[in-house]
């Protein structure tokens, strides 16, 4: 994919028009695939100017439009037929019989689609296809998870698309619920493709298109399989600072990354007690930071389960909270929300001491055991909750009960909660031990356990040896499942460095790298910025 970066929308429109004009000049009877939407309007204006000045001749050109609402009358001012005639066809010398737009008034939409596909083939195929890109990566009306081998077809519009397009109608109720659209296969059959992207709200999807892999959740990434694609975008859609926000139980951390992946700001503020206080704090912080930085996207990491941008968290006042859409509406920026452990793992592979790796597993050893999985430098996720590595069972028989409903979960043996709980139990059984002497008000810290070991306490050493053995069991299992290049450990206990790593490495049954995070609590905000 070739990228043409423009300073602004005006330059984008000129570059795109020049590309289309070159195609027509080289082949006067070119077959063009055309798109609607706000992005190509400037290009259509430039092409009309070139035609009226005698620079360009459309008399032999044939056009096929990408899509049309269904059902809708051609005379409706929101139809794409009306749009194209208003913005281009009425201003150039194209013959009416050479204009092809899916018929939104067809009695038999399936037959209309089949006939439309046949006309494209009979015309020799599309020489140059112009595309826009939706905020969720759709091209035409091919939405995320659409069939990748479809040709022109009737499709249902998603609620997000209906909501986005409702601004052109008097209300969302008037937006048609279906559309006729070229399929991914039709688009990929074009000899050349020009993709246009403009505005900060396209920053996230352009980033995914350029830097991500090919996947059905971002249909535009299928364009990477085509041999001749040009992306023309303005700086608003391509660059700008990215703000990462990591919501913790006590503090909310922030980080800003510039277009060169340089960390230009780090900060934090107190976490509110209610949903409204947290959201207000985030919105006010975004507004304040935008005064100093050209922020175009916001990534948010939060504990809990995230589905369709909605958050439910046990330790935060989120119960199905549509955090993504709420922050988007209040800031006007493109926002992505993900699990905080996923964000931390992404931060590690981009900025940490495993940035030379493609595949890592991050293990956070805190109140519980959490983690994130990175495969091919992308967060490994599914449509459901995934990556709860603290809740796979390492001791099936007589395992400790877990809040998740199982028994013998890893975090019941390797969290700091478990580590200190086991230490207290052993200390009470051995009241003459150094470890028992360090207990204050019946409590012990992880640091107390290591101090007792340094003083030669065999009881503390036994607690630690058991902890390391259970930690190794879990890591060996993760290595067998995911085959990572490296395992990254984070959390307060990892401050012990080689005291932790040396005995652990002896129990690992592979040559996988074991690293201690050099980012620690900063990883979440940094990774969130890269979402």
C-alpha positions as CSV (number, residue, x, y, z in Angstrom):
1,X,0.0,0.0,0.0
2,X,1.4,3.4,-1.0
3,X,0.6,6.3,1.3
4,X,0.2,9.9,0.2
5,X,0.2,12.2,3.2
6,X,-1.4,15.6,2.7
7,X,-1.3,18.7,5.0
8,X,-5.0,19.2,4.9
9,X,-8.3,18.3,3.2
10,X,-7.8,20.7,0.4
11,X,-4.5,19.1,-0.6
12,X,-6.1,15.7,-0.2
13,X,-8.8,16.6,-2.6
14,X,-6.3,17.9,-5.2
15,X,-4.1,14.8,-5.0
16,X,-7.1,12.5,-5.3
17,X,-8.5,14.4,-8.3
18,X,-5.1,14.4,-10.0
19,X,-4.9,10.6,-9.6
20,X,-8.4,10.1,-11.1
21,X,-7.6,12.5,-13.9
22,X,-4.5,10.7,-14.8
23,X,-6.4,7.5,-15.1
24,X,-8.9,9.1,-17.5
25,X,-6.2,10.8,-19.5
26,X,-4.3,7.5,-20.0
27,X,-7.6,5.6,-20.7
28,X,-10.4,7.9,-21.9
29,X,-13.0,5.1,-21.6
30,X,-12.0,4.2,-18.1
31,X,-14.5,2.4,-15.7
32,X,-14.5,4.2,-12.4
33,X,-15.9,2.9,-9.1
34,X,-17.1,5.9,-7.1
35,X,-18.0,6.5,-3.4
36,X,-20.3,8.8,-1.6
37,X,-19.8,10.5,1.8
38,X,-18.2,13.8,2.8
39,X,-14.6,12.8,2.1
40,X,-14.8,12.6,-1.7
41,X,-16.9,15.8,-2.1
42,X,-13.8,18.0,-2.4
43,X,-12.3,15.6,-5.0
44,X,-15.5,15.7,-7.1
45,X,-15.4,19.5,-7.0
46,X,-11.8,19.5,-8.4
47,X,-12.7,17.0,-11.1
48,X,-15.7,19.1,-12.2
49,X,-13.5,22.2,-12.4
50,X,-11.0,20.3,-14.5
51,X,-13.8,19.1,-16.8
52,X,-15.2,22.6,-17.2
53,X,-11.8,24.1,-17.9
54,X,-11.3,21.6,-20.8
55,X,-8.6,19.7,-19.0
56,X,-10.7,16.5,-18.6
57,X,-13.2,14.7,-20.8
58,X,-15.8,12.4,-19.2
59,X,-17.7,11.6,-22.4
60,X,-16.5,8.0,-22.7
61,X,-16.1,7.3,-19.0
62,X,-18.3,4.8,-17.2
63,X,-19.0,4.9,-13.5
64,X,-20.3,2.3,-11.0
65,X,-21.2,3.6,-7.6
66,X,-20.3,1.7,-4.5
67,X,-23.6,1.5,-2.8
68,X,-27.1,2.8,-2.2
69,X,-29.7,2.8,0.6
70,X,-32.6,0.3,0.3
71,X,-35.4,1.1,-0.1
72,X,-35.1,4.7,-1.1
73,X,-36.4,6.8,-4.0
74,X,-33.8,8.4,-6.4
75,X,-35.5,11.8,-5.8
76,X,-34.9,11.6,-2.1
77,X,-32.2,14.1,-1.3
78,X,-30.5,11.6,1.0
79,X,-30.2,8.9,-1.7
80,X,-26.8,8.3,-3.1
81,X,-28.2,8.7,-6.6
82,X,-29.2,12.3,-5.7
83,X,-25.8,12.9,-4.0
84,X,-23.8,11.9,-7.0
85,X,-25.8,13.9,-9.5
86,X,-25.7,16.9,-7.2
87,X,-21.9,16.7,-6.4
88,X,-20.5,15.4,-9.7
89,X,-22.6,14.1,-12.6
90,X,-24.6,17.4,-13.2
91,X,-21.2,19.3,-13.4
92,X,-19.4,17.1,-15.9
93,X,-19.9,15.9,-19.5
94,X,-20.7,12.3,-18.7
95,X,-23.4,10.5,-20.6
96,X,-26.4,9.4,-18.5
97,X,-26.3,5.8,-19.9
98,X,-22.7,5.5,-18.6
99,X,-23.8,6.2,-15.0
100,X,-24.6,3.1,-12.9
101,X,-25.9,3.3,-9.3
102,X,-27.6,0.5,-7.4
103,X,-31.3,1.0,-7.7
104,X,-32.8,1.7,-4.3
105,X,-36.3,1.4,-5.8
106,X,-35.8,-2.1,-7.3
107,X,-38.7,-4.6,-6.6
108,X,-36.3,-7.5,-6.4
109,X,-33.1,-6.4,-4.7
110,X,-31.3,-9.7,-5.1
111,X,-31.8,-9.6,-8.9
112,X,-30.7,-5.9,-8.9
113,X,-27.4,-7.0,-7.2
114,X,-26.8,-9.8,-9.6
115,X,-27.6,-7.6,-12.6
116,X,-25.3,-4.9,-11.2
117,X,-22.4,-7.3,-10.8
118,X,-23.0,-8.6,-14.4
119,X,-22.9,-5.0,-15.8
120,X,-19.5,-4.4,-14.1
121,X,-18.1,-7.6,-15.7
122,X,-19.6,-6.7,-19.1
123,X,-17.9,-3.3,-18.9
124,X,-14.5,-5.0,-18.5
125,X,-14.2,-4.5,-14.7
126,X,-13.4,-1.4,-12.7
127,X,-10.2,0.3,-13.6
128,X,-10.0,2.6,-10.6
129,X,-12.1,2.3,-7.5
130,X,-12.4,5.3,-5.2
131,X,-13.2,4.4,-1.5
132,X,-13.8,6.2,1.7
133,X,-13.4,4.5,5.1
134,X,-15.8,4.4,8.0
135,X,-14.7,5.0,11.6
136,X,-15.1,1.3,12.3
137,X,-13.2,0.3,9.2
138,X,-16.1,-0.4,6.9
139,X,-15.8,0.2,3.1
140,X,-19.1,0.6,1.3
141,X,-21.6,-1.0,3.6
142,X,-19.3,-3.9,4.3
143,X,-19.3,-3.8,8.1
144,X,-16.9,-5.5,10.6
145,X,-17.1,-9.3,10.3
146,X,-18.7,-9.1,6.9
147,X,-18.1,-11.9,4.5
148,X,-14.8,-11.5,2.7
149,X,-15.8,-13.1,-0.5
150,X,-19.1,-11.4,-1.2
151,X,-20.0,-9.6,-4.4
152,X,-22.7,-7.0,-4.8
153,X,-25.4,-7.8,-2.2
154,X,-28.2,-6.6,0.0
155,X,-27.1,-6.0,3.6
156,X,-28.5,-4.9,6.9
157,X,-27.1,-1.7,8.4
158,X,-25.6,-1.9,11.9
159,X,-27.0,0.3,14.6
160,X,-23.7,2.2,14.7
161,X,-24.0,3.0,11.0
162,X,-27.6,4.0,11.3
163,X,-26.7,6.3,14.2
164,X,-23.8,7.8,12.3
165,X,-25.9,8.4,9.2
166,X,-28.9,9.8,11.1
167,X,-27.3,13.2,11.0
168,X,-28.3,13.4,7.3
169,X,-31.9,12.6,8.0
170,X,-34.5,14.3,10.2
171,X,-34.3,11.4,12.6
172,X,-32.7,8.0,13.0
173,X,-36.2,6.5,12.3
174,X,-35.9,7.8,8.7
175,X,-32.6,6.1,8.0
176,X,-33.1,3.0,5.8
177,X,-32.2,-0.3,7.6
178,X,-30.7,-1.9,4.5
179,X,-28.4,-1.1,1.6
180,X,-27.2,-2.4,-1.7
181,X,-23.5,-2.5,-1.7
182,X,-20.5,-3.9,-3.7
183,X,-19.0,-6.7,-1.7
184,X,-15.3,-7.0,-0.6
185,X,-14.7,-9.4,-3.6
186,X,-16.1,-6.8,-6.0
187,X,-13.9,-4.1,-4.6
188,X,-10.8,-6.3,-4.7
189,X,-11.4,-7.1,-8.3
190,X,-10.8,-3.5,-9.3
191,X,-7.4,-3.0,-11.0
192,X,-6.5,0.0,-8.9
193,X,-7.9,1.3,-5.6
194,X,-7.7,4.8,-4.1
195,X,-8.7,5.1,-0.4
196,X,-9.4,8.5,1.1
197,X,-9.3,9.3,4.8
198,X,-9.7,12.7,6.4
199,X,-10.2,14.0,9.9
200,X,-9.1,13.1,13.4
201,X,-12.0,10.8,13.9
202,X,-10.4,8.5,11.3
203,X,-7.1,8.4,13.2
204,X,-7.8,5.1,15.0
205,X,-8.9,3.2,11.9
206,X,-6.1,4.6,9.7
207,X,-3.6,3.5,12.4
208,X,-5.1,0.0,12.4
209,X,-5.1,-0.1,8.6
210,X,-1.4,0.9,8.4
211,X,0.0,-0.9,11.4
212,X,-2.3,-3.8,12.1
213,X,-2.9,-7.2,10.5
214,X,-5.6,-8.4,8.2
215,X,-8.9,-9.1,10.0
216,X,-12.6,-9.1,9.4
217,X,-13.2,-6.7,12.4
218,X,-11.6,-4.0,10.2
219,X,-12.9,-4.7,6.7
220,X,-10.6,-2.1,5.1
221,X,-7.6,-4.2,6.1
222,X,-8.6,-6.6,3.3
223,X,-7.2,-3.9,0.9
224,X,-3.7,-5.1,2.0
225,X,-4.2,-8.2,-0.2
226,X,-4.6,-6.0,-3.3
227,X,-1.4,-5.2,-5.3
228,X,-2.2,-1.6,-6.2
229,X,-3.7,0.5,-3.4
230,X,-3.0,4.1,-2.7
231,X,-4.1,5.7,0.7
232,X,-4.5,9.4,0.5
233,X,-4.9,11.0,3.9
234,X,-4.5,14.3,5.7
235,X,-2.4,14.8,8.8
236,X,-5.4,14.9,11.1
237,X,-6.2,11.3,10.2
238,X,-2.6,10.2,10.1
239,X,-0.8,11.9,13.0
240,X,-1.4,13.8,16.2
241,X,-0.8,12.9,19.8
242,X,-2.4,9.9,21.4
243,X,-3.6,10.1,25.0
244,X,-3.5,6.9,27.1
245,X,-5.6,6.7,30.4
246,X,-5.2,3.9,32.9
247,X,-8.0,3.8,35.5
248,X,-6.8,2.4,38.9
249,X,-8.7,2.0,42.1
250,X,-6.8,5.0,43.7
251,X,-5.3,7.0,40.9
252,X,-5.8,7.4,37.1
253,X,-2.6,7.6,35.2
254,X,-2.2,9.4,31.9
255,X,0.5,9.4,29.1
256,X,0.7,11.2,25.8
257,X,2.6,9.7,22.8
258,X,3.4,11.8,19.8
259,X,3.4,10.6,16.2
260,X,7.0,9.3,16.5
261,X,6.0,7.1,19.5
262,X,7.9,9.3,21.9
263,X,6.4,9.7,25.4
264,X,5.9,13.5,25.7
265,X,3.8,13.6,28.9
266,X,3.0,11.5,32.0
267,X,0.6,12.5,34.8
268,X,-2.0,11.2,37.2
269,X,-5.1,12.3,39.2
270,X,-7.3,10.8,41.8
271,X,-9.9,8.2,40.9
272,X,-13.4,9.4,41.7
273,X,-15.8,7.5,43.9
274,X,-18.8,7.4,41.5
275,X,-19.2,6.7,37.8
276,X,-20.0,10.3,37.2
277,X,-16.9,11.5,39.1
278,X,-14.6,9.2,37.1
279,X,-16.0,10.3,33.8
280,X,-16.0,14.0,34.7
281,X,-12.4,13.7,35.8
282,X,-11.4,12.1,32.6
283,X,-13.2,14.6,30.4
284,X,-11.8,17.6,32.3
285,X,-8.3,16.1,32.1
286,X,-8.7,15.6,28.3
287,X,-9.8,19.1,27.9
288,X,-6.9,20.5,29.9
289,X,-4.3,18.4,28.0
290,X,-5.7,19.4,24.6
291,X,-4.7,23.0,25.4
292,X,-1.0,21.9,25.2
293,X,-1.1,18.8,22.9
294,X,-2.7,18.0,19.5
295,X,-4.6,15.0,20.9
296,X,-6.5,13.1,18.2
297,X,-7.3,9.8,19.9
298,X,-7.9,8.5,23.5
299,X,-7.2,5.0,24.7
300,X,-8.6,3.9,28.1
301,X,-7.5,0.9,30.1
302,X,-9.8,-0.2,32.9
303,X,-10.2,-3.2,35.2
304,X,-13.2,-5.4,34.5
305,X,-15.0,-7.0,31.5
306,X,-15.3,-4.8,28.4
307,X,-17.8,-5.7,25.7
308,X,-19.0,-3.4,22.9
309,X,-17.4,-0.5,24.7
310,X,-19.3,-1.2,27.9
311,X,-17.5,-1.8,31.2
312,X,-18.5,-3.9,34.2
313,X,-15.9,-3.9,37.0
314,X,-16.0,-5.3,40.5
315,X,-13.7,-2.7,42.0
316,X,-15.0,0.4,40.2
317,X,-18.5,1.9,40.0
318,X,-19.0,0.6,36.4
319,X,-22.0,-1.7,35.7
320,X,-22.5,-1.9,32.0
321,X,-21.2,1.6,31.7
322,X,-20.9,2.7,28.0
323,X,-17.5,4.3,28.8
324,X,-16.3,4.5,25.2
325,X,-19.3,6.3,23.8
326,X,-19.7,8.6,26.8
327,X,-16.1,9.9,26.6
328,X,-16.4,10.2,22.8
329,X,-19.6,12.3,23.1
330,X,-18.1,14.6,25.7
331,X,-14.7,15.1,24.1
332,X,-15.4,14.8,20.4
333,X,-12.4,12.5,20.1
334,X,-12.0,8.9,18.9
335,X,-12.0,6.7,22.0
336,X,-11.1,3.0,22.5
337,X,-11.6,1.2,25.8
338,X,-9.9,-2.1,26.7
339,X,-9.0,-4.2,29.7
340,X,-6.1,-2.6,31.8
341,X,-4.0,-5.8,31.6
342,X,-4.3,-5.9,27.8
343,X,-3.2,-2.3,27.7
344,X,-0.2,-3.0,30.0
345,X,0.8,-5.9,27.8
346,X,0.7,-3.7,24.7
347,X,2.7,-1.0,26.5
348,X,5.4,-3.7,27.3
349,X,5.7,-4.8,23.7
350,X,5.9,-1.3,22.3
351,X,7.9,0.5,25.0
352,X,9.3,-2.1,27.4
353,X,12.3,-4.3,27.5
354,X,10.5,-6.8,25.3
355,X,9.9,-4.3,22.4
356,X,12.1,-6.6,20.3
357,X,9.5,-9.4,20.7
358,X,6.5,-10.3,18.6
359,X,4.8,-12.4,21.1
360,X,4.7,-12.0,24.9
361,X,2.6,-12.8,27.9
362,X,2.5,-10.2,30.7
363,X,1.8,-11.5,34.2
364,X,0.8,-9.0,36.9
365,X,1.3,-10.2,40.5
366,X,-0.7,-8.1,42.7
367,X,-3.9,-8.4,44.8
368,X,-4.8,-11.1,42.2
369,X,-3.0,-12.5,39.2
370,X,-3.8,-10.8,35.9
371,X,-2.2,-10.6,32.5
372,X,-2.3,-9.8,28.9
373,X,-1.4,-11.7,25.8
374,X,0.3,-10.2,22.7
375,X,0.5,-12.3,19.6
376,X,2.1,-10.8,16.4
377,X,2.3,-7.5,18.3
378,X,-1.5,-7.4,18.6
379,X,-3.6,-7.9,21.7
380,X,-5.1,-11.4,21.7
381,X,-8.8,-11.1,22.4
382,X,-12.1,-12.6,21.6
383,X,-15.8,-11.4,21.6
384,X,-16.0,-12.7,25.2
385,X,-13.8,-12.2,28.3
386,X,-10.3,-13.5,27.5
387,X,-6.9,-13.6,29.1
388,X,-8.0,-14.2,32.7
389,X,-4.8,-16.2,33.3
390,X,-5.1,-16.0,37.1
391,X,-8.1,-18.3,36.9
392,X,-6.7,-21.4,35.2
393,X,-6.5,-24.3,37.6
394,X,-3.1,-25.5,38.8
395,X,-4.2,-27.7,41.6
396,X,-7.4,-29.7,40.9
397,X,-7.4,-31.9,44.0
398,X,-8.1,-30.0,47.3
399,X,-7.6,-26.7,45.6
400,X,-8.2,-23.5,47.4
401,X,-11.7,-22.0,46.6
402,X,-11.7,-18.9,44.4
403,X,-14.2,-16.1,44.0
404,X,-14.6,-17.0,40.3
405,X,-16.4,-20.2,41.5
406,X,-13.6,-22.7,40.8
407,X,-11.0,-24.2,43.1
408,X,-7.3,-24.3,42.7
409,X,-6.9,-21.2,40.6
410,X,-3.4,-19.9,40.0
411,X,-4.1,-16.5,41.7
412,X,-5.0,-18.4,44.9
413,X,-1.3,-19.4,45.1
414,X,0.7,-16.7,43.4
415,X,-1.0,-13.4,44.1
416,X,0.5,-11.2,46.7
417,X,-2.6,-11.8,48.7
418,X,-1.8,-15.5,48.7
419,X,1.9,-15.0,49.3
420,X,1.4,-12.9,52.5
421,X,-1.5,-15.1,53.6
422,X,0.6,-18.2,53.4
423,X,3.5,-16.4,55.2
424,X,1.2,-15.4,58.1
425,X,-0.1,-19.0,58.4
426,X,3.5,-20.4,58.5
427,X,4.6,-17.7,60.9
428,X,1.8,-18.5,63.4
429,X,2.8,-22.2,63.2
430,X,6.4,-21.2,64.0
431,X,6.2,-18.5,66.7
432,X,10.0,-18.8,67.3
433,X,10.8,-17.8,63.7
434,X,12.2,-14.5,62.5
435,X,9.2,-14.2,60.2
436,X,6.8,-14.3,63.2
437,X,8.9,-11.6,64.9
438,X,8.3,-9.3,61.9
439,X,4.5,-9.5,62.2
440,X,2.9,-6.2,63.2
441,X,-0.7,-6.3,64.3
442,X,-1.0,-9.7,62.8
443,X,0.0,-8.6,59.3
444,X,3.0,-9.2,57.0
445,X,4.1,-7.6,53.8
446,X,6.0,-9.1,50.9
447,X,9.0,-7.1,51.9
448,X,8.9,-8.6,55.4
449,X,9.1,-12.1,53.9
450,X,12.2,-11.2,51.9
451,X,13.8,-9.4,54.9
452,X,13.2,-12.6,57.0
453,X,14.9,-14.7,54.3
454,X,17.9,-12.3,54.2
455,X,18.2,-12.9,57.9
456,X,18.4,-16.6,57.4
457,X,14.8,-17.5,58.3
458,X,14.0,-21.1,57.0
459,X,10.3,-20.6,57.6
460,X,10.3,-17.6,55.2
461,X,12.4,-19.6,52.7
462,X,9.9,-22.4,52.7
463,X,7.0,-19.9,52.0
464,X,9.1,-18.4,49.2
465,X,10.0,-21.8,47.7
466,X,6.4,-22.8,47.6
467,X,5.5,-19.5,45.9
468,X,8.2,-19.9,43.3
469,X,7.1,-23.5,42.6
470,X,3.5,-22.5,42.0
471,X,4.6,-19.5,39.9
472,X,6.7,-21.8,37.7
473,X,3.8,-24.2,37.2
474,X,1.7,-21.4,35.8
475,X,4.4,-20.0,33.6
476,X,5.3,-23.4,32.2
477,X,1.6,-23.9,31.3
478,X,1.4,-20.5,29.6
479,X,4.5,-21.2,27.6
480,X,3.1,-24.5,26.4
481,X,-0.2,-22.8,25.5
482,X,1.0,-19.6,23.8
483,X,4.7,-20.2,22.9
484,X,5.7,-16.6,23.6
485,X,9.1,-15.1,22.9
486,X,9.1,-13.8,26.5
487,X,7.2,-13.7,29.8
488,X,7.1,-10.3,31.5
489,X,6.5,-10.1,35.2
490,X,5.1,-7.0,36.9
491,X,3.9,-6.1,40.4
492,X,5.5,-5.1,43.7
493,X,7.1,-8.5,44.3
494,X,9.2,-8.1,41.1
495,X,11.2,-5.3,42.8
496,X,13.2,-8.1,44.3
497,X,14.8,-8.6,40.9
498,X,17.2,-11.5,40.7
499,X,16.1,-12.8,44.1
500,X,12.9,-13.7,42.3
501,X,14.2,-14.5,38.9
502,X,17.2,-16.8,39.7
503,X,15.2,-19.6,41.5
504,X,12.3,-19.2,39.0
505,X,14.4,-19.7,35.9
506,X,15.7,-23.0,37.4
507,X,12.1,-24.3,37.3
508,X,11.1,-23.1,33.8
509,X,11.2,-26.0,31.4
510,X,12.0,-24.0,28.3
511,X,14.4,-21.4,27.1
512,X,11.7,-18.7,27.1
513,X,12.9,-15.2,28.2
514,X,11.7,-14.2,31.7
515,X,11.8,-10.4,32.1
516,X,10.8,-8.1,34.9
517,X,8.9,-5.1,33.6
518,X,10.9,-1.9,33.4
519,X,7.7,0.1,32.9
520,X,5.7,-1.3,35.9
521,X,2.8,1.0,36.7
522,X,3.4,3.2,33.6
523,X,2.7,0.3,31.2
524,X,-1.1,0.6,31.3
525,X,-1.3,4.2,30.3
526,X,1.4,3.8,27.6
527,X,-0.3,0.8,26.1
528,X,-3.7,2.5,26.3
529,X,-2.3,5.3,24.2
530,X,-1.4,2.8,21.5
531,X,-4.9,1.2,21.3
